[in-house]
Amino acid sequence: MAGTAAPGRSLGRAWFDLARAGNFPSVASNVLAALMLSSTAVTSWPAAGLLALAVAAGCLVYAGGATFNDVADAEFDAQRRPERAIPRGIVTRAGAAGIAALEMAAGLGLLIAARGSAWWAGALAATILVYDWIHKRWIGSVVLMAGCRVLLAVTLASLPGHALRPAFLWWVTSLFVYIVGLSLMARWEYQPGAPAAKLGRMVGRLLAFIPLIDALALGWAGAWYAAMGCAATVPVGRWAQRVAAAT
């Protein structure tokens, strides 16, 4: 019977929603851009093993941070977003916190195992956790939100053979500005009288368009094939947002 399978499907979807898996394509695009723009040979693709490890690490850290976000926002969501997994009781708050810790630890562990800077990895983790804790109370937390993606990129740039090169710095600056603007729009969604549904859809689209920043930076640096690869993740991201939450 269809009803017997529904709980399992709901639970699986809940974990993907908690992780904001709809944004994984943009995280993968950021990882590729970070590895290439920080490399001595910008137009050369990273080794397949390194790219796979870095994408897995980035998505795990992102998933952990996003899940911790719902743990921190449980009371707010109970009033304003009751459809989310924790208010609905599909996932317990303690259970979500435990999985979030495992995801973040695994992602950071992979970055450090690849010989990324433990200092930068620690700064990334601290920024994510501080953002999750204070973002509903401080509008300036949009800077921390943007800083999370930038610090992931900087951690990748600390890998052997990589550095904070000019093209990389221009890229992360553009990425930072874009995400600050996007995050300010997302905060407006919860203001009284705001067109919440319309803003939510717009924020989702802007999240999916993040790889265009990567594509423009890679194209400017002459890495055209990688730029096209990043651009191709935009429609993949829009599809992913229909499968799992992005906001």
Steps between C-alpha positions, in 0.01 A plus 500: 500500500617854425442610857753258642786651295416860574674524840831383355475736208409784735795429727746480212368821350517664843873437531565636150288804581686557827829484305362746239611249239340716234813717527754221460555573127602857579734375775661261249542789256663715770739216581608463138552874465698516825732217399567640153529871581743430786715268289826591329352365176156661497392334175588148618228291658572369850568129540175302500566356845571841652192653336275218623639527853466879504142493370404236759666705774329820390157340483543331839604825668211680331256228607621516858472877513154502345376229739642689800310802367169317542607378843566860608176626339270230639285741705479754217410231248230361729320833457603614151606184313297216656542290184867441577623167631569587864169681571313216328672245725647303208847560643577584861702808583763290679518254213547780248776652713681166517486445124606860436806452722593181316459667158712798594767288665520272196521791257764686699690176554516443123632852443771452762582149374561658158754724682287808511569748779347389829492866601288602202280191542446597864415857399246362252336285768492787751346739249228251409410433864500869599281581200254224587478622857451874442366547148138554601603771750759701303463634147878522473510121501463517121874569501556172684276317253711622208812431702412131524530447124811719485669309783427167332675636192792634706538165674522332159754761392718392793551154346853420377568663164226761550509861615294820530575619147359825351235323289390305808474816712292682237272199481442462875436874531230478232356188662494673838313805368248285312418287805470802731240647263320166470496456878357848556217413263441173686466689829234725348286190437401488869413868540132583563319567174779367281400283201651189660419250225632725224816582693555133583489407132736783411749401769489142374582615147783722621647208695493286187671780304805511732702284254479782247740696721736202482454470124575867438816487713625183332422637154687822579797285610488305172364173640212483253411133536481529876295818461251311283491221758412745775235667285348158434439453872241780495226284342620206711454719806151601394413131464657421839284768660193307388635188671622656827476833677743783427372756753 
